[in-house]
Amino acid sequence: MSSPPPVIVWFRADLRLADNPALLAAGETGAPVLPVFILDESAPMRPLGGAARWWLDKSLRSLATDLESLGLRLILRQGPAGEALERLLAETGATRVFWNRLYDPGSVARDRPIKAGLRASGIVCQSFNASLLTEPWDVKTGAGGPFRVFSAFWRVAGPRSGRQPPHPAPVQVAGYDGDFASDSLEDWALHPGAPDWSKGFTDWRPGERGAKARLHAFISTAISGYADGRNRPDRESTSRLSPHLRFGEIGPRQVWAAAEACESRGAAGRAVETFEKELGWREFNAHLMFNFPDTLNANLNPRFDAFPWRNASEDLTAWRNGLTGYPIVDAGMRQLWRTGWMHNRVRMIVASFLIKDLLIDWRLGEDWFWDTLVDADIASNVGGWQWVAGSGADAAPYFRVFNPVLQGERFDPDGDYVRRWAPELARLSNAHIHAPWKADDETLRTAGVRLGETYPTPIVDHSWARDRALELFEGLP
Ligand SMILES: Cc1cc2nc3c(=O)[nH]c(=O)nc-3n(C[C@H](O)[C@H](O)[C@H](O)COP(=O)(O)OP(=O)(O)OC[C@H]3O[C@@H](n4cnc5c(N)ncnc54)[C@H](O)[C@@H]3O)c2cc1C
């Protein structure tokens, strides 16, 4: 006898079993559960970048194994999600579909009509919150609108953030017996082919178990030094949970609860508070993107619409390749290319350099990050770029231009970060590592550096470029 119709659980950016309310609720119905992941890159969805595709490949393999241990088979389908779901409903006779909500403009535009259409045809459709501490519509200003300034947002959202404890993973779930088609991950070819540029992605362990291990390692060691160490790219002082959070291999409620528990075990309160505030930035970006969906492409502050961006493809290529002649910028861009990740402080430095020193449109930088970051997330990426540009909410004022030499000297004082990612400079002393062009010929010769040959001369003079940027920004209407 075949199983009764299943409840379909549509996995999206929640690739985990624990604290997954859609999966839990489906299991609690007592009906068999059919988990599905749909690779949907049709409009209005933004196709994934290369690094995120690499991650997704590994994460889905891990999820499939974990679901198997519950007796469930993960079904893979491709194409517009609404159509794929309808086919699956017809094939299985299912009358219920559960999923966890997404909040970016593309997903909202796709999911709303899917939900309405399914409900209109009598399907029970339920969605849950698995990826945020507070829903973006729940946090409101006194006047009832959305926030545009982080500190004000966090004053309201922060105290509410730990209220909802994480849900447990389901213990026993009935599997669905039906035998029907699933795509194979090999056919999707998410892992890069020739050339395989992902060879440097060795430190990552995508999947729920990898996420938990990463959280545990951070909570048991680095968190106590987080408040002071988080700005140091030369140290392993941040959690590196961002790709795990991006794909929902761990949820923010779990991370928050672990941070709180470690505070109660005596870790410095300031460190925990600072860490929780960073989770707050993730929330704030989601809040902004949900409430101001046009900011996906448009400046939140329209004053910036008139900015005369330079069309400078050679400079853009030098920036992407980590060949600008500014060591901290180049080290960051190479870390990004090699590992799919970049330290937050360096993200700000390289973004400021592209926007303010090279006067290249922030959207081109955002696009490159989208393609190369394993944690590429629409809300946080756009939010980060608009923050640096000064065109977004709560923006760094346009006149704050990061000086790449001073930033390097301050946050990579021993030059370890630069030496690691720009090894051709490794033999320069700390005094010259962040500004090799200031070294005399003898110093360069001894260090084996030939400017313009083994390492580029700066593609632009920073102090001249800073003045140029300020003049243009001040001229905006
Ligand atoms: C130009 C620019 C682009 C960015 N693009 C992305 C992106 O695509 N995806 C992404 O997840 N983050 C992005 N960030 C934010 C931040 O750089 C990363 O979240 C952080 O570096 C991840 O490292 P971590 O996990 O070790 O962070 P931790 O310091 O350990 O912080 C813990 C978690 O809090 C969140 N978080 C921390 N800082 C921020 C922040 N400034 N904004 C939003 N969330 C934050 C992340 O989810 C992170 O995993 C961007 C920042 C800038 C300046």
The ligand as an SDF file (V2000), in Angstrom:
LIG
                    3D

 53 58  0  0  0  0  0  0  0  0999 V2000
   30.6850   46.0190    1.1840 C   0  0  0  0  0  0  0  0  0  0  0  0
   30.1830   44.9340    2.1130 C   0  0  0  0  0  0  0  0  0  0  0  0
   29.5150   43.8170    1.5940 C   0  0  0  0  0  0  0  0  0  0  0  0
   29.0490   42.8040    2.4440 C   0  0  0  0  0  0  0  0  0  0  0  0
   28.3910   41.7170    1.9010 N   0  0  0  0  0  0  0  0  0  0  0  0
   27.8920   40.7600    2.7270 C   0  0  0  0  0  0  0  0  0  0  0  0
   27.1910   39.6350    2.1950 C   0  0  0  0  0  0  0  0  0  0  0  0
   26.9770   39.5190    0.9830 O   0  0  0  0  0  0  0  0  0  0  0  0
   26.7580   38.6840    3.0630 N   0  0  0  0  0  0  0  0  0  0  0  0
   26.9630   38.7870    4.4200 C   0  0  0  0  0  0  0  0  0  0  0  0
   26.5440   37.8840    5.1640 O   0  0  0  0  0  0  0  0  0  0  0  0
   27.5800   39.8570    4.9390 N   0  0  0  0  0  0  0  0  0  0  0  0
   28.0640   40.8370    4.1410 C   0  0  0  0  0  0  0  0  0  0  0  0
   28.7340   41.9060    4.6890 N   0  0  0  0  0  0  0  0  0  0  0  0
   28.7870   42.0440    6.1580 C   0  0  0  0  0  0  0  0  0  0  0  0
   30.0110   41.4420    6.8520 C   0  0  0  0  0  0  0  0  0  0  0  0
   31.1930   41.8190    6.2020 O   0  0  0  0  0  0  0  0  0  0  0  0
   29.9790   39.9200    6.9490 C   0  0  0  0  0  0  0  0  0  0  0  0
   28.7290   39.4970    7.4330 O   0  0  0  0  0  0  0  0  0  0  0  0
   31.0460   39.4140    7.9180 C   0  0  0  0  0  0  0  0  0  0  0  0
   32.3210   39.8200    7.4660 O   0  0  0  0  0  0  0  0  0  0  0  0
   30.9840   37.9080    8.0000 C   0  0  0  0  0  0  0  0  0  0  0  0
   32.0350   37.4090    8.7690 O   0  0  0  0  0  0  0  0  0  0  0  0
   31.7560   36.6450   10.1270 P   0  0  0  0  0  0  0  0  0  0  0  0
   30.7190   35.6030    9.9050 O   0  0  0  0  0  0  0  0  0  0  0  0
   33.0790   36.1950   10.6480 O   0  0  0  0  0  0  0  0  0  0  0  0
   31.1590   37.7880   11.0130 O   0  0  0  0  0  0  0  0  0  0  0  0
   31.0560   37.9870   12.6090 P   0  0  0  0  0  0  0  0  0  0  0  0
   31.8030   39.2190   12.9320 O   0  0  0  0  0  0  0  0  0  0  0  0
   31.4280   36.7630   13.3260 O   0  0  0  0  0  0  0  0  0  0  0  0
   29.5020   38.3190   12.8150 O   0  0  0  0  0  0  0  0  0  0  0  0
   28.5180   37.3010   13.0460 C   0  0  0  0  0  0  0  0  0  0  0  0
   27.4320   37.3980   11.9970 C   0  0  0  0  0  0  0  0  0  0  0  0
   26.7910   38.6640   12.0630 O   0  0  0  0  0  0  0  0  0  0  0  0
   26.4560   39.1120   10.7480 C   0  0  0  0  0  0  0  0  0  0  0  0
   27.2040   40.3370   10.4580 N   0  0  0  0  0  0  0  0  0  0  0  0
   28.3800   40.7300   10.9710 C   0  0  0  0  0  0  0  0  0  0  0  0
   28.7220   41.9500   10.5050 N   0  0  0  0  0  0  0  0  0  0  0  0
   27.7440   42.3220    9.6580 C   0  0  0  0  0  0  0  0  0  0  0  0
   27.5150   43.4730    8.8620 C   0  0  0  0  0  0  0  0  0  0  0  0
   28.3480   44.5160    8.8520 N   0  0  0  0  0  0  0  0  0  0  0  0
   26.4020   43.5110    8.1080 N   0  0  0  0  0  0  0  0  0  0  0  0
   25.5170   42.4850    8.1230 C   0  0  0  0  0  0  0  0  0  0  0  0
   25.6790   41.3660    8.8520 N   0  0  0  0  0  0  0  0  0  0  0  0
   26.7790   41.2890    9.6160 C   0  0  0  0  0  0  0  0  0  0  0  0
   26.8620   38.0140    9.7870 C   0  0  0  0  0  0  0  0  0  0  0  0
   25.7500   37.1820    9.5420 O   0  0  0  0  0  0  0  0  0  0  0  0
   27.9400   37.2930   10.5700 C   0  0  0  0  0  0  0  0  0  0  0  0
   28.1130   35.9470   10.1720 O   0  0  0  0  0  0  0  0  0  0  0  0
   29.2270   42.9320    3.8450 C   0  0  0  0  0  0  0  0  0  0  0  0
   29.8940   44.0530    4.3550 C   0  0  0  0  0  0  0  0  0  0  0  0
   30.3700   45.0370    3.5040 C   0  0  0  0  0  0  0  0  0  0  0  0
   31.0840   46.2250    4.0750 C   0  0  0  0  0  0  0  0  0  0  0  0
  1  2  1  0
  2  3  1  0
  2 52  2  0
  3  4  2  0
  4  5  1  0
  4 50  1  0
  5  6  2  0
  6  7  1  0
  6 13  1  0
  7  8  2  0
  7  9  1  0
  9 10  1  0
 10 11  2  0
 10 12  1  0
 12 13  2  0
 13 14  1  0
 14 15  1  0
 14 50  1  0
 15 16  1  0
 16 17  1  0
 16 18  1  0
 18 19  1  0
 18 20  1  0
 20 21  1  0
 20 22  1  0
 22 23  1  0
 23 24  1  0
 24 25  2  0
 24 26  1  0
 24 27  1  0
 27 28  1  0
 28 29  2  0
 28 30  1  0
 28 31  1  0
 31 32  1  0
 32 33  1  0
 33 34  1  0
 33 48  1  0
 34 35  1  0
 35 36  1  0
 35 46  1  0
 36 37  1  0
 36 45  1  0
 37 38  2  0
 38 39  1  0
 39 40  1  0
 39 45  2  0
 40 41  1  0
 40 42  2  0
 42 43  1  0
 43 44  2  0
 44 45  1  0
 46 47  1  0
 46 48  1  0
 48 49  1  0
 50 51  2  0
 51 52  1  0
 52 53  1  0
M  END
$$$$
